Amino acid sequence: MDLPKNTFKAGIREGRQQIGLWSSLASTISTEVIAGSGFDWILLDMEHSPNDLGDIYVQLQAIMESPTQAVVRVPSDDPVTIKRILDAGAQSLMIPNIEDAEQAARAVAATRYAPRGVRGFSQAPRAARFGRIPNYHATCEEQIFVILQIESQKALDNIEAIAAVEGVDSLFVGPGDLSTSLGYLGRQGHEDVVTVIEKTIARIKAAGPAVGILTGDETLARRYIAAGTDYTAVGSDMSILARTTEALAAKFKNG
C-alpha cells in the first residue's frame, strides 16, 4: 500500500487556488456530506468546536471516499496532541497562535521524527494504514503540510522570522484574533484591518511560505485571493446551517 497523496499540498505547490470550508459541527454525517460538495479542503476544527481525538478520527474516515483533503486545526501547539492527530492520519495540520520563531520551531518539531523532531514513534498507526505502508515513517514528511496561524500584533512583528523556520509550509492569517489584537474586536471587515491583512499576505508571499485565510464574506474572500492567498476558506458549516435555516423559517413565518 502506498502513502496517500496530500492533494491539498500538491495543489498549492502547483499554484492552484484551494477553496475550502470550515467545519465545526463535530459530526461524521455532516462532514461526509460537505466532503462531497466539491471543496478542495475542509478544516476540521479542534480549537473552537467540541471535536476531540475520537471525533477527528472518525471524520477522517468519513472523508476517505472524497477527493476533498482534510486539514485539522489542533487546539494548541501541544506536541502530544499533534502526535496523536498525525497518527490518526491527518496530513495537513493548522497550529494556532504562533508568535515567534522559537514557538514555530517547536511546532514543526512536533511533526517530525527524531533526529529532526520529537514526534513519538508508533509502529502501525492509522496513518501507516496499520502497518500496511511499510515505508511510512521514512516518507510521511513528504506529504505533511504544516500551517502556522498568525493572529496577533506580536506575530505580525515576527512574520519573516517565523517564515524562515525550516518546515513551515504555510502561514494562515486568522482575521478574528488578529482584528481583536489590533483593537477592532468583532470588526474583521473594517478597512484598517483589511488593509493590514492585505499587507500581511504580501509579506508572507515575499518570505516564501504559502498563505491562507478564512472569511465568510464573498467580497473579502475575492479581495484576499486577488491579494495573493494560495488557499481560502470561504465559509463554515455552522454558519451555513444557522443562516440558511433562519432564512427558511423567516420566509414562511414572516412572509
C-alpha positions in Angstrom: 0.0 0.0 0.0 1.3 3.4 -1.0 1.3 6.6 1.2 -1.8 8.6 0.4 -1.0 11.8 -1.6 -1.8 15.1 0.1 -3.7 16.7 -2.8 -4.1 19.9 -0.9 -0.3 20.3 -0.6 0.1 19.3 -4.2 -2.5 21.8 -5.4 -0.8 24.7 -3.6 2.6 23.6 -4.9 1.2 23.6 -8.4 -0.2 27.1 -8.0 -3.9 26.2 -7.9 -6.1 28.1 -5.6 -7.5 25.7 -3.0 -11.1 26.7 -1.9 -12.1 25.3 1.5 -14.9 25.2 4.1 -14.5 25.4 7.9 -16.2 22.5 9.7 -17.1 22.9 13.4 -20.2 20.6 13.8 -18.2 17.6 15.1 -20.4 15.2 13.1 -19.3 12.4 10.9 -22.6 12.8 8.9 -22.2 16.5 8.2 -18.5 16.0 7.5 -19.3 13.3 4.9 -22.0 15.5 3.4 -19.8 18.5 2.9 -16.8 16.4 1.8 -18.8 15.6 -1.3 -19.7 19.2 -2.1 -16.6 20.0 -4.3 -14.3 21.9 -1.9 -10.6 21.3 -2.2 -10.2 21.1 1.5 -12.2 21.0 4.7 -10.9 22.4 8.0 -11.8 20.1 11.0 -11.6 22.4 14.0 -10.4 21.3 17.4 -9.8 24.8 18.8 -13.3 26.4 18.8 -15.5 23.3 18.5 -16.3 20.2 20.6 -14.1 17.9 18.4 -11.7 15.7 20.3 -9.3 13.0 19.0 -12.1 10.4 18.6 -14.3 12.8 16.7 -11.4 13.7 14.3 -10.5 10.1 13.8 -14.0 9.1 12.5 -14.3 12.3 10.5 -11.1 11.5 8.7 -12.6 8.1 7.9 -15.8 9.8 6.7 -13.8 11.9 4.2 -11.8 9.0 2.8 -14.0 8.3 -0.2 -13.9 12.0 -1.2 -11.2 13.8 -3.1 -11.5 16.6 -0.6 -8.5 16.9 1.7 -8.8 17.3 5.5 -6.9 19.9 7.3 -7.1 19.6 11.1 -6.7 22.6 13.4 -5.3 21.4 16.7 -6.2 23.4 19.8 -2.6 24.4 20.6 1.0 23.6 19.8 1.0 20.8 22.3 3.3 18.1 20.9 1.2 15.2 22.3 -2.0 16.4 20.6 -0.1 16.9 17.3 1.4 13.4 17.5 -2.0 11.8 18.1 -3.6 13.7 15.2 -0.8 12.8 12.9 -1.1 9.1 14.0 -4.8 9.3 13.2 -4.0 10.0 9.6 -4.2 13.8 9.2 -1.6 15.0 6.7 -2.3 18.8 6.9 -2.2 20.5 10.3 -3.0 24.0 11.3 -1.5 25.2 14.6 -3.0 28.3 16.2 -1.5 31.5 17.7 2.2 31.2 16.7 4.0 34.4 17.8 7.7 33.9 17.2 10.4 31.7 15.5 11.1 29.7 18.7 7.5 28.6 19.0 7.3 27.9 15.3 10.3 25.6 15.5 8.8 23.7 18.4 5.6 23.3 16.5 7.4 21.9 13.4 9.5 19.6 15.6 6.3 18.0 16.9 5.5 16.9 13.3 9.0 15.3 12.7 10.5 12.0 13.9 13.9 12.1 15.5 16.5 13.3 14.8 14.7 16.1 13.0 12.0 16.4 15.7 10.2 15.0 18.7 7.2 13.1 17.2 6.8 9.8 19.1 7.2 6.6 17.1 4.3 4.2 16.7 4.8 1.1 14.6 1.4 0.8 13.0 -1.0 3.8 13.5 -3.9 4.5 11.1 -1.6 7.0 9.3 0.5 4.0 8.3 -2.7 2.0 7.5 -1.9 -0.2 10.5 1.5 -1.2 9.1 0.4 -1.7 5.5 2.5 1.2 4.3 5.9 -0.3 5.1 8.0 2.9 4.5 5.6 5.3 6.2 8.0 6.6 8.8 10.7 7.4 6.3 8.4 9.1 3.8 5.5 10.6 5.6 7.1 14.0 5.9 6.8 14.4 2.1 3.0 14.6 2.5 2.8 16.5 5.8 1.8 20.2 5.4 2.4 22.4 8.4 0.3 25.6 8.7 1.0 28.1 11.5 -1.6 30.8 12.3 -0.7 34.5 12.5 -3.2 36.0 15.0 -1.6 38.9 16.9 0.5 42.0 16.6 3.5 40.1 18.1 3.1 37.5 15.3 3.0 40.3 12.7 6.2 41.8 14.1 7.9 38.4 13.7 6.5 37.1 10.4 9.7 37.0 8.5 11.5 35.1 11.3 8.6 32.7 11.6 8.5 32.1 7.9 12.2 31.3 7.8 11.9 28.4 10.2 12.6 25.1 8.3 9.5 23.0 7.9 7.0 25.9 7.9 4.9 25.2 4.8 2.4 28.0 5.3 1.2 30.9 7.4 -2.5 31.4 7.9 -3.9 34.8 8.8 -6.6 34.4 11.5 -8.7 37.5 11.0 -10.8 37.1 14.1 -8.0 37.1 16.7 -5.8 39.4 14.6 -8.5 42.1 14.4 -9.0 41.8 18.1 -5.3 42.2 18.8 -5.3 45.3 16.6 -8.2 46.8 18.6 -11.1 46.0 16.3 -13.0 43.4 18.3 -15.7 41.8 16.1 -14.9 44.0 13.1 -12.9 41.8 10.8 -14.2 43.7 7.8 -13.0 47.1 9.0 -11.0 48.7 6.2 -8.0 49.2 8.6 -8.0 45.5 9.4 -8.4 44.5 5.7 -5.5 46.7 4.7 -3.3 45.2 7.4 -4.3 41.7 6.2 -3.5 42.5 2.5 -0.1 43.8 3.5 0.4 40.7 5.6 -0.4 38.4 2.7 2.2 40.3 0.6 4.8 39.9 3.4 4.2 36.2 3.7 4.3 35.6 0.0 7.6 37.6 -0.2 9.0 35.4 2.6 8.2 32.2 0.8 5.5 30.2 2.6 2.1 29.6 1.2 -0.6 31.9 2.7 -4.2 31.2 3.6 -7.2 32.9 5.2 -10.8 32.3 6.3 -13.7 34.7 5.6 -17.3 34.1 5.0 -17.6 37.5 3.2 -17.5 36.8 -0.5 -16.2 40.3 -1.3 -13.4 40.0 1.1 -12.6 36.4 0.0 -12.2 37.6 -3.6 -10.2 40.5 -2.4 -7.8 38.3 -0.4 -7.5 35.9 -3.3 -6.5 38.9 -5.5 -4.0 39.9 -2.9 -2.3 36.5 -3.2 -3.8 33.8 -1.0 -2.9 30.3 -2.0 -5.9 28.7 -0.2 -9.0 30.3 1.1 -11.8 29.1 3.3 -15.0 30.8 2.2 -17.5 29.8 4.8 -18.3 27.4 7.6 -20.8 24.6 8.0 -22.1 26.1 11.2 -22.8 29.5 9.7 -24.4 27.9 6.6 -26.7 25.8 8.7 -27.7 28.7 11.0 -28.2 31.4 8.4 -29.9 29.1 5.8 -32.4 27.7 8.3 -33.1 31.2 9.7 -33.9 32.4 6.2 -36.1 29.4 5.5 -38.0 29.9 8.8 -38.4 33.6 8.2 -39.6 33.1 4.6 -42.7 31.2 5.9 -43.3 32.9 9.2 -42.7 36.5 8.2 -43.6 36.4 4.5 
